[in-house]
Amino acid sequence: MDKLRVTNHITDDDLRIKMYKVVDICNIVLKNYDIRQTEFLNPFEVKNAVAIVNSEQDLSCRVDGGYDGAERSVVSIYPYYMEIEEDDTEIRFLQIEGNFKFSSVSHRDYLGSLMGLGIKREKIGDILVHDDYCQIITDADIADYIIYNLTKVSNNTVKVREIDRNELGIGSKNFEEKSHTVSSLRTDNIISSVFNMSRQKAVKLIEAGFVTVDYEKIEKPSFIVPEGAVVSVRKKGKFILSEVGDLTRKDKVKIKTKKFV
């Protein structure tokens, strides 16, 4: 598989580098006739990886994030004549438990503690936060390392144990819902309103490559955000443009957003 040919349509450097790795995996599978898998990818990266695999008729693939609707998934790549199942995916499931009655522990706290162990983000899938415990999906290679070395999360002593896939508690995500009025559905206008910042600052964040819409990096402030899109701003947060409403008397657009908290 020609690495440059199958990625020449990709303009984002970070995405191209990740897809180079996917092509390398494809070529190993074509040579060795075995099963290999990617690191954890977001939905847009998964879409691009699957397209690359599908461009080679001798390959097939399976996407698995641990549960239906997972945000981050691995892509298992294998010869077209093989059939694989859940157990063939090299991911494991861990539960982090502690006494969190007197301190609130967030997704960011759990992720920060994992990164503090020197673990790359690409080795970790979804982090499912519950009131008194957290469940994480990880690359199989690092699961034991986490079990034996993760002892604290945000100054709380914790214990980690392995669980089965069917023990995952998906739960519901917490959102802060708000209504806004914006002059248009341009990315800079919406980000400015949601994060209460100037439009000029929003433009700088977009042009710096800090903003994604449906996990695709957006570098044009004029990009129109579609209804239902997931918008992420690095170091600021993530939200869903949940509803686009009617115009006001002053021709402003009424929108509703769900900000992840």
N, C-alpha and C positions, 0 to 999 in steps of 0.2 A: 504494500500500500504506500503510495507516494504522499509523504507528509505535507509537502507544500501544496500539492494539487487539491487535497481534500480540505485544506484550511485556508485557501487563498481568499475566500469570501469573508473571513473574520477580520475585523478592523481593530478590535480591542486586544491589546498586547497580552493582558493577563489571561483572557479567555483563550487566546491562541496558544499560549504556553501550556495551559491545561489540556487543550485538545491535542497538542503534540504528544503528550503523555498517553492519551487515549490511542493515538495511532501507533505508538510504540507497543502498547499492549496488544493491539490487533495483530501486529506483525509477529509478535511472540506466539500468539495463539495459532496463526497460520503456519508457523514453523514447527511448533511442538504438538499441535492438536490436543491442547488441554484447556482448562478453564482458568481464566484470570479475571481480576476485577479492579475497578478504579477505586480511588479514594472517594469520600463522600462529596457529592456535587449538589449544587442548588438546582432548582427546576430548569432554569435556562441552560445551565451547563449540561444537565442530563439530556435536554432536547438536542443540543449540538452533538453530544457524544453518541446518542442513538442514531442520528443522521449519518455520522461517520461510519458506524458499524454497518448500517443498512446499505451503504454504498459498496460494500463488498459482499457478493452473493454467497461466498463460502463461510460467512460468519452470521451468528445470531446473538441476541443479547437478552438479558432480563434485568429489570430495574427493581431494586428492593431497598426500602428505607426502614423496614421493620414492621410497618403497619400501613394500612390504606390511608392515603392522604399525607404521608410523611413529607416534610419540607426538604430534607436532605436525604439523598439516596446514593447507593453504590450501583454501578452498572457491571453486571457479570457478562463477560464476553467469551464465547465458546464456538466451536465448529458447528455449522448449520445442522448436522445430522444428530447432534446430541440433544438430550432432554435433561433439564436440571430442575430442582425443586428448592424450596426454602432452605433446607438443611445444607445445600451446596453453597449458600452464600456465607462468606466468612465474616459475619458480624455477630456480636454478642450483646447481651442486655444486662445492665447493672442497676442496682438500686442503692441510693445514698440515703442513709438514715441518721437522724440526730434529734436533739431536743431543740426545736425551733419555736417554743412557746413564747419566749421573751424577745425574740428578734426575727424580723422579717428577712427571708433569704430569697433573692430573686434569681432569674435566669442568668443575669450578668454575673452574679456572685458565683454560681456554680461553674460557669464557663471560665471565669477568671481563675478560680482555684485549679481547674484542669490545665489551663494554659501555664499556670505557675509551676506545674510539674514538668514543663518543657514539651508538652504534647502539641502537635500541630492541629489547627482547627479542622483540617481535612481528614483527620483521623476520628473525628467525633461526628455522629449524626445528630438527630434531634435530641433536645434536652426537655424532658417533660416534668414540669414543676408542679408539685402537689403541696398541700398545706404542711405536712410534716415529713415529707420525703421527696426525693427526686429520682426519676428514672432516666438513664441515658443509654444511647445506642452507640456502640463503638466498633472500630476495627478489631477483629479478633486478636491481632498481635499485641495490642496494648491493654487488653482487658485485665490481665493479671497484674500488670504494672500499676494500674489504677487501684485495684483492690488492695494492694499491699502498701501503697504510698499516699493515697488521698486520705488524710486524717483530719483536715480542717476545712471548713467552708465559712468564710466571713467570721472568723474567730469562734465558730462553733465546732466542737469535736464531732466527727462523723465516723460511721462505719460503712463499708461498701461490701455488698454481696451480689453474687450473680443470680439472675432470675431467668425464667423461660420467656420466650416470645409472647406466649399467651397470657402472661401476667402483666403486660403493659397496660397501664391505665391512661387512656388518651386524655380524658377530661375535657374541659373547655378552656379556651384561651381568654385571658382577661383583657378587655378593651376599655379605653376611655372614649366615649362617643361624643362628638361635637358637631355643631352646625356652623357653617361659614358662608360668607358671600365673597366671591372673587370676580375680578374683571374678566377673566377667561380661564380655560382649563390648561393653560401653559404650566409646565412643571415649576418654573420659578414662582409664579403667582400662588400656586397651591402650597408649595413648601414654605413660602413666606408667611402664609396665613396659619398653617398648622403649627409651625414652630415659633410663631410670633417674632419673626426677624425681618429685617429690611429685604426688599427684593434684590438689592445690590449684593447683599451677603449670600442670598440664595443662589444668585447667578454664579458667584465665585465658587461655591460648593459644587455646583453642577459642572462648571468648566474644569474643576480640579479632578473630576472623576469620582466624586464622593457619593453620587446619587445613582440608584438603580430603580427602574420601573419594571415590575414583574421579573426581577433579578437580572435584567439586562442593563448594563451601564449606559447612562444617558449623558451626553456632553453638550446638548443643545438646549438652552433654557426655553426655547419655543416649542419643545416637544409637547404634544397634547396628551394628557394622561387620560386613558379610557376608564370608564366606570368599572369598578370591581378590581382595578389594578392594585398591586402591592407596591408601595413606594418606600424605599429605605434610604436614609441619609446617615452616612458614617458618623458615629459619635453623637448623633442626635436622636435617632430612633427610627421606628418603622410604623407605617399606618396603611390602612386600606381606604381607597376612595370608594366608599360604600354606596353612595347615591348621588346622582346628578339631577338636580331639580329644575324648576322653572326660573325664568328671569325675574328680577325685581323691577320696580318702576324705573330704576336708574340703570337698567340693562346690566345689572350684576347677575352672576350665576349663583344660585343656591346649591350648596353641596353639603354632604354629610361625610364624616370620616370616622374610622375606628382606629385609634392609636393603641399600639401594643404597650401594655404596662407590666 
